[in-house]
Every structure is written in C-alpha cells, then in structure tokens.
C-alpha cells in the first residue's frame, strides 16, 4: 500500500510469466518466489524460493536435499503481500497444480496442465498458460502401445531400454509394465521417487532398483536426460523407447521408438478451460500457442501469444 492506494500489478512475460515487481513468478525458477506447477518443470529443483504442493516438494527434495519450499494445500486461499493465491489440482501428475491469483478484485489463473474437472474454478479476468502442441496418448492407449513394444522386444531376445522423465513419465511407465507383468529395473535417480509415490497412493509394483546385473526378461527404465554411458554400454541388444510429453525434447540418446504421454495442456484443453473460467484475456506460451489462438478465434476472448520476442504486460490492478 502507498498513500492508501493498492499497488499496481501487471502480468509480464520475460522468459516466463511473472508479476511485476518480482512478487511472484510462474514456473520461472529465476524469478524470486516462484510457483512450480509440477516436479516436471525444467530446473524446478534450482528454484531459490519455490511455492508448490507437498508432493512436488517431496519429489524435488530427492534431487536436491536442501530444497525448501513454501508448501500450500489445494483450495486454501493464502495471502502473500498484496495478493491472495489458491492452488487447484491439475494435470499432468499427482502434486501438479494450477494457481489462482487475486488482486484488487481481479483474478488471474496460471496453469501448465488442465485443472481437475471435479474442481470448481471461479470466473477469471486473465488466463495465462503454457500450451503443448498436441495431445499425447490417453492412458489406456499409452499402456497398450508401450506394452506391445516391450513384449515384442523381449520376444525377439532384446532388452527394452525406456527413457522417460523421472517423475510423472517414470510412474506411468512402471505402472504400465506392472499391469503387463513385465519386471523392470529402474535407475537410482527415479527409484528414489517411489517412496513419494507410495505415500500418495501410487506404487511402482514390479519396479526394482537397477543393479550391475539385468535379469533376462526385464525392461530397464532410465531418466530421459541421462547421458549415454556405462549403464547402456553393458546392455546387449537394446530396444530403445523414449517416453515423453508433447513439447518435451527426447533427451540426448537415440531411440528406436517414440511414445507420447498425454500432454499437460494442449489447444483443445485450453478451449475447455476458457469455457470454465470465462476470461476477457488469454495469454499463451509454448509450441501450441499459435494453434490455441486459432482455435479461440471468434470466441470473443482476446488471445495473445508470447515468446522470446513478443512480450506482454497485462494489468492486474
């Protein structure tokens, strides 16, 4: 407050979304206090002052022991300076969230994944989002395709080597293999997260820690961005499968097959989100930004796209 007046705030884009004055960033680890929508946010563990859910914080502590966050539960409005924030459960993995910011009677919703459909979202003035270029496979189709690829490789005497994000991607892979009865050996980096998943009701089932020996008939699960090295060098006849979300790069290693997990938020989901929140303005970033703007054309909503050259400053006063 200054002279009895509420401070002016704007949503700005500078390499990522944040509020003017540095009060809060959105999936922007270098922006002071930063909301993390999920553990899959690139570089999330490096955030200096993170804000997230307890599940996200627990996963990131596995990467950086000293990781400390301002942890908020879902659906509980919390005051931070002149703003009020509320988290809502969202895709693409347990612990992920969307954030509602209220300031001066105006509401901003930021998300990188579609908020849970069971949650009531209030009408918003601005929706800001990171949009993937296309949807990935629905869960059932993903499990069917991955299982078919893995079992075919095993029948041919090959060892399936699956690379995926150590957080959401890895749990989706291990669950699919467990349902198919395929034993899996998981790299230490991802195996440590299993305790967190078990605490939230998800289990790796047949997934065990990767050791020096890989039993016949087993698949191997490695982090998506692990460099090629000693682990892969001792695998005879590997069949390399990359599991990634749309918009997520495939990591440094070559692959024989690419399988796309469902996206966090893609253009069709954005249309649904706009219908749920009735914003006057929408600003989108990511590979799906332009398709999203095209799909929302004629909806009566002002849609902007931003990138390294196109910036924005939307008033939240």
C-alpha positions as CSV (number, residue, x, y, z in Angstrom):
1,X,0.0,0.0,0.0
2,X,1.2,3.5,-0.8
3,X,-0.8,6.6,0.3
4,X,-3.8,4.5,0.9
5,X,-3.8,3.1,-2.7
6,X,-3.2,-0.5,-3.7
7,X,0.0,-1.1,-5.6
8,X,-0.3,-1.6,-9.3
9,X,0.5,-5.1,-10.6
10,X,0.8,-6.5,-14.1
11,X,1.4,-9.9,-15.5
12,X,4.6,-9.7,-17.6
13,X,6.5,-12.1,-19.8
14,X,10.3,-12.2,-19.6
15,X,11.5,-15.7,-20.4
16,X,8.4,-16.9,-18.5
17,X,5.4,-15.4,-16.8
18,X,5.7,-13.3,-13.6
19,X,4.1,-10.5,-11.7
20,X,5.7,-7.1,-12.0
21,X,7.9,-6.1,-9.1
22,X,9.2,-9.6,-8.6
23,X,6.4,-10.6,-6.2
24,X,5.8,-14.0,-7.8
25,X,6.9,-16.0,-10.9
26,X,5.2,-18.8,-12.6
27,X,7.3,-21.9,-13.5
28,X,10.2,-19.3,-13.6
29,X,12.9,-20.7,-11.3
30,X,15.0,-17.5,-11.5
31,X,12.2,-15.1,-10.6
32,X,12.4,-14.9,-6.8
33,X,9.4,-16.5,-5.2
34,X,8.2,-18.9,-8.0
35,X,5.1,-21.1,-8.2
36,X,6.1,-24.5,-9.5
37,X,3.2,-26.2,-11.3
38,X,4.8,-29.7,-11.1
39,X,8.0,-31.5,-10.4
40,X,8.4,-31.8,-14.2
41,X,9.1,-28.1,-14.7
42,X,12.7,-27.9,-16.1
43,X,15.2,-26.8,-13.5
44,X,12.5,-26.7,-10.8
45,X,14.9,-28.1,-8.2
46,X,17.1,-25.0,-8.6
47,X,14.4,-22.5,-7.6
48,X,15.6,-20.2,-4.9
49,X,12.2,-19.5,-3.3
50,X,9.7,-22.1,-4.6
51,X,6.0,-22.3,-3.9
52,X,4.3,-25.7,-4.6
53,X,2.4,-28.6,-3.2
54,X,3.8,-31.0,-0.6
55,X,4.1,-33.8,-3.2
56,X,6.0,-31.7,-5.6
57,X,8.3,-30.5,-2.9
58,X,8.9,-34.1,-1.7
59,X,9.9,-35.2,-5.2
60,X,12.3,-32.3,-5.7
61,X,14.0,-33.0,-2.4
62,X,15.1,-36.2,-3.9
63,X,17.1,-34.2,-6.4
64,X,18.3,-31.6,-4.0
65,X,18.3,-32.4,-0.3
66,X,18.4,-28.8,0.8
67,X,15.3,-28.0,-1.4
68,X,12.9,-26.0,0.8
69,X,9.5,-24.6,-0.4
70,X,6.6,-22.6,0.7
71,X,4.1,-25.5,0.7
72,X,0.4,-24.8,0.2
73,X,-2.5,-27.3,0.2
74,X,-5.1,-27.3,-2.5
75,X,-8.2,-25.0,-2.3
76,X,-6.9,-22.9,0.6
77,X,-6.6,-19.1,-0.2
78,X,-3.4,-17.7,1.2
79,X,-2.2,-14.1,1.4
80,X,1.2,-13.2,0.1
81,X,1.8,-9.4,0.4
82,X,-1.0,-7.7,-1.6
83,X,-2.1,-10.8,-3.4
84,X,-4.2,-13.9,-2.4
85,X,-3.2,-17.2,-4.0
86,X,-5.1,-20.5,-4.2
87,X,-3.8,-23.8,-5.7
88,X,-6.0,-26.3,-7.5
89,X,-5.1,-29.9,-8.6
90,X,-4.2,-30.2,-12.2
91,X,-2.6,-32.4,-14.9
92,X,-0.2,-34.0,-15.7
93,X,0.8,-35.8,-12.5
94,X,-0.1,-36.1,-8.8
95,X,1.0,-33.0,-6.9
96,X,0.7,-30.8,-10.0
97,X,-1.3,-27.6,-9.6
98,X,-2.8,-24.5,-11.2
99,X,-2.7,-21.2,-9.3
100,X,-5.3,-18.5,-8.9
101,X,-4.0,-15.0,-8.0
102,X,-6.4,-12.4,-6.7
103,X,-5.5,-8.7,-6.5
104,X,-7.7,-5.6,-6.3
105,X,-10.8,-7.5,-7.3
106,X,-9.3,-9.1,-10.4
107,X,-8.4,-12.7,-10.9
108,X,-5.5,-14.4,-12.8
109,X,-5.3,-18.1,-13.4
110,X,-2.0,-19.6,-14.4
111,X,-1.6,-23.3,-15.4
112,X,0.6,-25.7,-17.4
113,X,-1.8,-28.5,-17.0
114,X,-5.6,-28.7,-17.2
115,X,-7.1,-28.2,-13.7
116,X,-9.1,-31.2,-12.4
117,X,-12.5,-31.3,-13.9
118,X,-14.1,-32.0,-10.5
119,X,-12.8,-28.6,-9.2
120,X,-15.0,-25.5,-9.5
121,X,-12.9,-22.7,-10.9
122,X,-14.2,-19.1,-10.4
123,X,-14.6,-16.7,-13.3
124,X,-11.3,-15.0,-14.1
125,X,-10.2,-11.8,-15.8
126,X,-6.9,-13.3,-17.2
127,X,-5.9,-16.9,-18.0
128,X,-2.2,-17.5,-18.7
129,X,-1.0,-20.9,-19.8
130,X,1.8,-22.9,-21.2
131,X,0.4,-25.0,-24.1
132,X,1.7,-28.1,-25.7
133,X,1.5,-28.6,-29.5
134,X,-0.8,-31.6,-29.5
135,X,-2.4,-34.2,-27.1
136,X,-0.4,-37.3,-26.2
137,X,-1.9,-40.8,-25.9
138,X,-4.8,-41.4,-23.4
139,X,-3.6,-43.5,-20.5
140,X,-5.2,-46.8,-21.8
141,X,-3.8,-46.3,-25.3
142,X,-0.4,-45.4,-23.9
143,X,-0.3,-48.6,-21.8
144,X,-1.3,-50.7,-24.8
145,X,1.3,-49.3,-27.1
146,X,4.1,-49.4,-24.5
147,X,3.3,-53.0,-23.5
148,X,3.2,-54.1,-27.1
149,X,6.6,-52.6,-27.9
150,X,8.2,-54.0,-24.7
151,X,6.8,-57.5,-25.1
152,X,7.7,-57.7,-28.8
153,X,11.3,-56.7,-28.0
154,X,11.5,-59.3,-25.2
155,X,10.1,-62.0,-27.5
156,X,12.9,-61.1,-30.0
157,X,15.6,-61.6,-27.4
158,X,16.1,-57.8,-27.0
159,X,16.2,-55.7,-23.8
160,X,13.7,-52.8,-23.7
161,X,15.5,-49.7,-22.6
162,X,12.9,-47.0,-21.7
163,X,13.8,-43.4,-21.1
164,X,11.3,-41.0,-19.5
165,X,11.1,-38.1,-17.2
166,X,11.9,-39.4,-13.7
167,X,8.7,-38.0,-12.2
168,X,5.4,-38.4,-14.0
169,X,6.7,-40.3,-17.0
170,X,8.5,-42.9,-14.9
171,X,5.5,-43.7,-12.8
172,X,3.3,-44.1,-15.9
173,X,5.8,-46.5,-17.4
174,X,6.3,-48.6,-14.3
175,X,2.5,-48.9,-13.8
176,X,2.0,-50.0,-17.4
177,X,4.8,-52.6,-17.1
178,X,3.4,-53.9,-13.8
179,X,0.0,-54.3,-15.2
180,X,1.5,-56.3,-18.1
181,X,3.6,-58.5,-15.6
182,X,6.9,-57.2,-17.0
183,X,9.7,-56.9,-14.4
184,X,11.6,-53.6,-14.6
185,X,14.9,-52.4,-13.3
186,X,14.8,-48.6,-12.6
187,X,17.8,-46.2,-12.4
188,X,18.6,-44.8,-8.9
189,X,17.5,-41.3,-10.0
190,X,13.9,-42.4,-10.5
191,X,13.8,-45.3,-7.9
192,X,14.2,-42.8,-5.1
193,X,10.9,-41.2,-6.0
194,X,9.0,-44.4,-5.4
195,X,8.6,-43.7,-1.7
196,X,6.9,-40.4,-2.5
197,X,4.6,-42.1,-5.0
198,X,3.7,-44.8,-2.5
199,X,2.8,-42.1,0.1
200,X,0.4,-40.6,-2.4
201,X,-1.2,-43.9,-3.4
202,X,0.8,-44.9,-6.4
203,X,3.2,-47.8,-6.4
204,X,6.0,-48.9,-8.8
205,X,4.9,-52.6,-8.2
206,X,7.3,-54.8,-10.1
207,X,9.9,-52.0,-10.5
208,X,13.2,-52.7,-8.6
209,X,16.5,-50.9,-8.3
210,X,18.8,-51.2,-11.3
211,X,22.0,-53.1,-10.3
212,X,25.0,-54.4,-12.0
213,X,23.1,-57.4,-13.5
214,X,20.0,-57.1,-15.6
215,X,17.9,-60.3,-15.3
216,X,16.6,-61.9,-18.5
217,X,13.0,-60.8,-19.4
218,X,13.3,-57.4,-17.6
219,X,13.0,-53.9,-19.0
220,X,15.3,-51.1,-18.0
221,X,13.9,-47.6,-17.1
222,X,16.4,-44.7,-17.3
223,X,16.0,-40.9,-16.8
224,X,15.1,-39.1,-20.1
225,X,18.2,-36.8,-19.9
226,X,20.7,-39.2,-18.5
227,X,23.8,-39.2,-20.8
228,X,24.7,-42.4,-22.6
229,X,27.4,-44.2,-20.5
230,X,28.2,-47.3,-18.6
231,X,24.6,-48.3,-18.0
232,X,23.7,-48.7,-21.6
233,X,27.1,-50.0,-22.7
234,X,26.5,-53.2,-20.8
235,X,23.1,-53.9,-22.3
236,X,23.2,-56.4,-25.1
237,X,20.7,-55.9,-28.0
238,X,18.8,-52.9,-26.6
239,X,15.5,-51.8,-27.9
240,X,15.4,-48.1,-27.1
241,X,12.0,-46.5,-26.3
242,X,11.6,-42.8,-25.5
243,X,8.5,-41.8,-23.5
244,X,8.0,-38.0,-23.5
245,X,5.2,-35.5,-23.4
246,X,4.3,-33.3,-26.5
247,X,6.7,-30.4,-26.4
248,X,9.3,-32.2,-24.3
249,X,12.5,-33.0,-26.1
250,X,13.6,-36.6,-26.4
251,X,16.8,-36.3,-24.4
252,X,20.4,-37.0,-25.6
253,X,20.1,-40.7,-26.5
254,X,18.8,-42.1,-29.9
255,X,15.7,-44.1,-29.8
256,X,14.0,-46.8,-31.9
257,X,10.5,-45.7,-30.9
258,X,9.0,-42.5,-29.5
259,X,5.7,-42.8,-27.5
260,X,4.0,-39.6,-26.4
261,X,2.4,-39.4,-23.0
262,X,-0.7,-37.2,-22.6
263,X,0.1,-33.5,-22.6
264,X,-0.3,-31.3,-19.6
265,X,-2.3,-28.7,-21.5
266,X,-2.9,-28.6,-25.2
267,X,-5.1,-26.4,-27.5
268,X,-8.4,-28.4,-27.1
269,X,-8.0,-28.4,-23.4
270,X,-7.4,-24.6,-23.5
271,X,-10.8,-24.2,-25.2
272,X,-12.4,-26.2,-22.3
273,X,-10.5,-24.1,-19.7
274,X,-11.7,-20.8,-21.3
275,X,-15.3,-22.1,-21.2
276,X,-14.9,-22.9,-17.5
277,X,-13.4,-19.6,-16.4
278,X,-14.9,-17.0,-18.9
279,X,-11.8,-14.7,-19.1
280,X,-11.7,-11.5,-21.0
281,X,-8.0,-12.1,-21.9
282,X,-5.9,-15.2,-22.5
283,X,-2.1,-15.2,-23.0
284,X,-0.4,-18.4,-24.0
285,X,3.2,-19.6,-24.4
286,X,4.7,-22.8,-25.8
287,X,4.7,-24.8,-29.0
288,X,0.9,-25.0,-29.0
289,X,0.3,-21.2,-28.6
290,X,-0.5,-20.4,-32.2
291,X,-2.9,-23.3,-32.7
292,X,-4.5,-22.3,-29.5
293,X,-5.0,-18.8,-30.7
294,X,-6.5,-20.1,-33.9
295,X,-9.0,-22.4,-32.1
296,X,-10.1,-19.5,-29.8
297,X,-10.6,-17.1,-32.8
298,X,-14.1,-15.7,-32.8
299,X,-14.8,-16.7,-29.2
300,X,-15.0,-13.1,-28.0
301,X,-11.8,-13.6,-25.9
302,X,-8.7,-11.5,-26.6
303,X,-5.9,-14.0,-27.1
304,X,-2.2,-13.1,-27.1
305,X,0.8,-15.3,-27.8
306,X,4.3,-14.6,-26.3
307,X,7.8,-15.9,-27.0
308,X,11.3,-14.7,-26.9
309,X,10.4,-11.6,-28.9
310,X,6.7,-11.0,-28.3
311,X,6.2,-9.8,-24.7
312,X,3.2,-8.8,-22.7
313,X,2.1,-6.7,-19.8
314,X,-1.5,-7.3,-18.7
315,X,-2.9,-5.1,-15.9
316,X,-3.9,-7.0,-12.7
317,X,-4.7,-3.8,-10.6
